[in-house]
Amino acid sequence: THQWRGIIEEYRDRLPVSDSTPVVTLREGGTPLVPAQVLSERTGCEVHLKVEGANPTGSFKDRGMTMAITRAKEEGAQAVICASTGNTSASAAAYAVRAGMVCAVLVPTGKIALGKMGQALVHGAKILQVDGNFDDCLTLARGLSDNYPVALVNSVNPVRIEGQKTAAFEIVDMLGDAPDVHVLPVGNAGNITAYWKGYTEYAADGVATKTPRMWGFQASGSAPIVRGEVVKDPSTIATAIRIGNPASWQYALTARDESGGFIDEVTDREILRAYRLLASQEGVFVEPASAASVAGLLKAAEQGKVDPGQRIVCTVTGNGLKDPDWAVAGAPQPVTVPVDAAAAAERLGLA
Ligand code: F0G
């Protein structure tokens, strides 16, 4: 009876559902807000990590997907479709199983992490690899949902944003007010849109006394919002945010400007440095795209943009197990020992 009930039940009065809506849930949300000791020391601030990799399919997408699949079910859909860099497809596939629906996913060939592909496969999704990037996949998915009986569950579907805004509610509920700054990675820009919606709703209703400044970070090779133009051939090791023409571009600019924040870029090298810092010094294993928020915070701190004493939340969007190649790459190979305590002790430096 004390289990977290999922975001729709926990925030029912703030979401577009009615008493008769058939809720499809995996009890998503209720994710940990973890104090980040090393990042706090480095920045002179009170830094927290919103660990969205703790969601049922390992990313924040579950918040939006419980809403999207619930509403699709309510409207009688038998099939759903999405374009994805991996996490949306993993989430859609799982929630479609719960709803008894067919799930089709379009992914860029060779550019999604193995763990995410495995999730879509094991949940029985119909996967099409597209010779193109995420932006091409989204164009195709929109065309299919416009012309065939299949519901689109990408974040261009506004109920996805409704679900994802609950992460901001959880943060305010936990901290007692909004933070001063909220930092997150930006790909298709749905999530920064959703957080801003959540924070502004809570502030408008007096649940929070303020809204945070929103700081978004794109990967340098995939930074259309920073450049102010579409990136035709986006590249980054953070495949989740390898997006050249974000669907929620305008909403991201609104979040940036209304909040007094900014959107900047971080290099793959900075992303990987933050990825390793999070794992080796904070004990939090995230996927590379997720580390873009922390890489951005560290970059901003080095540039003197971070005033000490502030309360800052960084969303880390997906679980490290999704894309373990980067954990293994460049790490020292484990040594092999016989079943022998003395040999093991020597290798461990204990003897
Ligand atoms: N972090 C992760 C782990 C993601 O999977 C995504 C987006 C983002 C950040 C960026 O969020 O698009 O709302 O700005 N992944 C989408 C997908 C594109 O298909 O899974 P955004």
Residues whose N, C-alpha, C, O or C-beta is under 5 A from the ligand:
A	BS01	F0G	A83 S84 T85 G86 N87 T88 S89 P185 V186 G187 N188 A189 G190 N191 I192 A240 A289 S290 T317 G318
